[in-house]
Amino acid sequence: MIELSPIELVLGLLVVAIALAYAARRIGVSYAVAATSIFQRLHVPRRIVTILEGESLINDASALIAYRFAVLAALGSLFTPLDAGLAFVFAAAGGVVIGLIVGAVVTES
């Protein structure tokens, strides 16, 4: 049986987490680009394409938040589901507020 020190275990988990995050990010980028390309070929209205691209950004933000808390948990930091939930809510609310402001500014121009 192989015994690992806590540092070796954390470093091993961190390497796995980074590899999974990289793979997920590569898949996510190609998915968004492929969907936009297909929608343009099908002449889907620009408004619908914009909404779907925004949804992709929300998915990216939630993945980054999940990754952040996964790394904190792997490193043994204090992690609570409440902290993760609040971070997600604040990120989502901030995204909505920024989106509304930018939308208002763009439509006024």
Secondary structure, DSSP 8 states (H G I E B T S, - for coil): -----HHHHHHHHHHHHHHHHHHHHHHHHHHHHHHHHHHHHTT--HHHHHHHHHHHHHHHHHHHHHHHHHHHHHTT----HHHHHHHHHHHHHHHHHHHHHHHHHHHH-
